Amino acid sequence: MLRLALALCLSSATLLVAGDAEPKLPPAATAAVDALQRDIAKEYTSYRSAVQKSSERTAKELQRAMTDATKKGDLDTATAVKAVLEELNAGKLQERLESVERRDIDLLGAAAPPEDVLKAALGKGDWILDRSGVRNLLRFDRWTKAEGDPSAHWTCTVAPDVAITLLSGIRMTFASPTLAIDTEFVCDMKSDKLTAPNGWIIRHPTASENLPATLDSAADGRFRGAGRRR
């Protein structure tokens, strides 16, 4: 009797384990999942390789910018670029930018291109271009985009000879032919500012900050304008 009871218990336990197990996929479904895994692994390897190559190019540009700033005696800019270079070399800059890109995708889905997020953010309030302590007011409005061209970027003129072009949900260029400047800014969603490899920052002004006038000329190699209060 004891043996029969023990056998029944073991039989019941076996049935319970079998019932809890996930159902086995048919061969065709298993093959499809395996193919997906291989595709993801292939694309991820390609992606990591692209990020590595881009990181190496960026490191060279940052090193060059830091060297140029040091030669000119602009130690504040050199220090700012060095901090970004160290973040890049540690892999933290890439992780931060990847997280922002994922956030753009999560926010937008397929509803709108990622650059619309940055366009909307720049359209809210005044901004300050801070060039190592030299500040100028920026207002991003009058955005234009080529009609009927899905690859066209949003562009904006914030001053004579200064053109802004949005490249993605976090990247934009700041170009001035007269100043021979064409630098890229990257937006940090956490701090709500944009930074460039040369140490420039585009940020919101503080509540008590004395704002300079809007950028009005680059003809003499400087942005001019009398200061004003907010």
Summary of the structure (lengths in Angstrom):
residues: 230
radius of gyration: 27.2
end to end distance: 92.9
largest distance: 104.7
contacts: 587
relative contact order: 0.10
helix: 45%
strand: 20%
